[in-house]
Amino acid sequence: MMNLFRLIMPHGGMWRWIGQMLFTGAASFNHAATERYRSLIIYPASIRYGREPGLILLILLMGVAYSVAAPLITPFVLAYFCTAYLVWRYQMIHVCVRCYESGGKMWPVYFVIVLWCLGLFVVFSSCILIFKQANLQGVLLLPLLPALYMFARYCKYTYSSRVEYPPLWLAHEAPRTEIDPLVYTPPCLQPHAQGWYFEMGKAWVRWGAPAYMDPSI
């Protein structure tokens, strides 16, 4: 339901638009008299990378942790992730604006968090089985913890270290590529944009967050 509701209300600006429209209608005066003000109210927001992925990972943790104690939760968690993939893919392509680039550093962080969720799932499930007198099954789950650790080490050595310090033969055999300059162009400077706006330079657009400031300055 939460993902389907997000299609109707994609960002907080829609709530603001509805609230002001109802207030101005009740007060009997013109709502959003200028085109600039109307566009300001319904201007799309950016994805809050500090909040939205955290909620998705929290649901993942709850789903895997309680899949043994309450198996009925598993199909609901699966349905949530299936709809979340469709909704967030649509949001990122057609609704939300891009205002921050991590340079590919976001995915290793989330990968480590997912591995921590799987580790907590192993510990939680093992404790439940031992508590229910299934001692053998609970103990047999514990070797999955060093297996997860070895898998994390393998992925870090295979992918992360080679991206940060690629060997010469890999750099020599890699094909030449060109990156579209629009990838690193601020939204307000892209084609068909209106130029500078007051939210420029913020990691979160339309969420009341202050502009980024270097503390060393």
Secondary structure, 3 states (H helix, E strand, C coil): CHHHHHHHCCCHHHHHHHHHHHHHHHHCCCCCCCHHHHHHHCCCCCCCCCCHHHHHHHHHHHHHHCCCCCCCHHHHHHHHHHHHHHHHHHHHHHHCCCCCCCCCCHHHHHHHHHHHHHHHHHHHHHHHHHHCCCHHHHHHHCCHHHHHHHHHHHHHHHHHHHHHCCCHHHHHHCCCCCCCHHHHCCHHHCCCCCCCCCCCCCCCCCCCCCCCCCCCC
